[in-house]
Amino acid sequence: MSEEPEVPEQIEAQHLDRPTVPELDEILGVPFKVLDDGFVRVVDYMGSDHSIVQAARVSYGAGTRQVHQDRGLIRYLMRHQHTTPFEMCDIKFHLRVPMDCWRQWIRHRTASVNEYSTRYSLAIDATQTTPPDAWRLQAEGNRQGSSGFVDAEQGARFTKKEQELQEAARTRYEERIEAGIAREQARKDLPLSTYTEAYWKVNLLNLLRFLLLRMDDHAQWEIRQYAHLIGHKIVSAWCPMAWQAFLDYSVNAMQLTHLDWEIIRAIQAGDDSKLNELLVKYRFASKSGTLRRSRERDELEAKLRKLSIPIPWRSGDR
């Protein structure tokens, strides 16, 4: 007859206080306006900078507290991409966002989402409008970006026509609803400028990844307004140590590729022969010295300008 397994000792019960952040509690539930009729508000959260530290120290074991201060540990984790402790913090937002902006938002699939349904409820009677001075031109070198603005007179015409279109679409929608058409079908011609609402719950790690992409200058202007507000107004209050580390090591940092540092070394050494060889090797230029179209080279040039390093293949930078 086999022996009964030994019963482990009971873990002593401890009273635990839920981590709170007074700075975030002050704005809990407060809607912050974005664009003309959008908003962001925090409805709940779990964790704080301390939660990140607490999770990391489980891995290191007892005694680590004597070696690392909280700020130093958080910065170490961020700097070396030890990301799991940042997943210990969660936050839930209530958002009102234009549908075209929401389409980009929802591409970040690392969150829990529940969106307002126009199958069950009437579509929100609000649309994002464009002021006459805010109509952007298509960027020539970037298919998904914009650059510059149309003139005021042309912008005023576009704004007037936009208003007419939005009003007509809403009128047709309401006519269908009043006639008893199913909401799921009545909505089909509403413009993408129509606002939607959602609850969006995400952990800190994935929120920072979202912000890194959507605060970037290359992101669409509208979603940048949401990202900057969430980052600078909310995350900075919630986890200030993690936020500052994120700014220092991600947002305001510079990544150098293997190609970058090879070319920079050749520039710094004044080795024109090696530099020309590398430009041809990486297809930045032809053997005759003619520059090829290269987005990677454009990105390198932007880094060199930030570092105040002359660009030898640009005559104006010699």
Secondary structure, DSSP 8 states (H G I E B T S, - for coil): ---------------------HHHHTTTT--EEETTTEEEEEEEEE--HHHHHHHHHHHH-TTGGGT--HHHHHHHHHHTT--GGGGG-EEEEEEEEEHHHHHHHTT--SSEEEE--TTTS---S-B----GGG-EEE-SS-TT-EEEE--HHHHHHHHHHHHHHHHHHHHHHHHHHHTT--HHHHGGG--TTBEEEEEEEEEHHHHHHHHHHHSSTTS-HHHHHHHHHIIIIIIHHHSHHHHHHHIIIIIT-----HHHHHHHHHHHHT-HHHHHHHHHHTTSB-TTS-B---HHHHHHHHHHHHTT---TTSGGG-
